[in-house]
Amino acid sequence: MKKAIILLAVILLLVPAFTFAQSQVKASKIIDQINNGKAVQYKNVEIIGDLDFRSIDDVTPGKKNHERREETRRKNWSTNVYWYNVKSPVSFISCVFSGDVIGYFHDDKKNETYNVIFHENVNFQGCEFKGKSAFKYAKFLEKANLKDTKYHKEALFKYTSFSTDISFSNAHFYGDANFKYTKFPQSVHFDSATFQGDANFKYAKFPQSGHFNSATFQDYANFKYAKFPKGVSFENAEFDGDACFKYTKFYEPVNFDGVDFKNDVDFKYTKIDGKSFTRYLLKKKFKK
């Protein structure tokens, strides 16, 4: 009887440790899985440490990258590029990343840029990014799912390339959301997304349909020079800060029904089907 009690006590002591071990995973372990060609699949766990894709063994030198540098007033600059290949499917469902997720980094001293390529499906549904989330220039060659995600710092998707439909539906961006120059080759969904910081979609390309239904933009929303050749819907979207659609090119179907612009909105030089946005509004008015 005494031995049974001791055994039970040991089991009770081990259960919390086992639970803790299952609820937390070191980022370095995930990198090891990728380097060993294993699929990455986690649910309801916390990722401890920085998930730095520069630790991937499979590296491919790329062509020199040329980028416009508006902030330095130089027309462009070039840098040596290295691509880190993630060839395993990656799935994180309802996980918390306590550190940074680094899929992009530029080393000023070496003048080198490090980017990540995801060759298989990527799933971050329901994940929370407490640190930086840097996916600038990243390439998602297969399906990517970012529904219900939360970003506590800047969500950096500038120049990111997606290959299929992509969803950021119900995502919450506490900091700035940077989608400048981002390529969305298939339909993209930001339905019910919340942007607390700046939402930057300047020069973004939406070759297929774009969906921002019931999205909330609490700060500056920038769609300057964005293109929507197959239509877009902002139905019931709310713009609490200023909004810029200057030089934006829309094509039908375009849906602004129920949109609430609470501050200044700029539609200067905006076109819909090649015609002025003012003419479009007048046409809509007389149809009612």
Secondary structure, 3 states (H helix, E strand, C coil): CHHHHHHHHHHHHHHHHHHHHHHEEEHHHHHHHHHCCCCEEEECCEEECCEEHHHCCCEEEEEEEEEEECCCCEEEEEEEEEEEEECCCEEEECCEECCCEECEEEECCCCEEEEEEECCCEECCCCEECCCEECCCCEECCCEECCCCEECCCEECCCCEECCCEECCCCEECCCEECCCCECCCCEECCCCEECCCEECCCCECCCCEECCCCEECCCEECCCCEECCCEECCCCEECCCEECCCCEECCCEECCCCEECCCEECCCCEECCEEHHHHHHHHHHHC
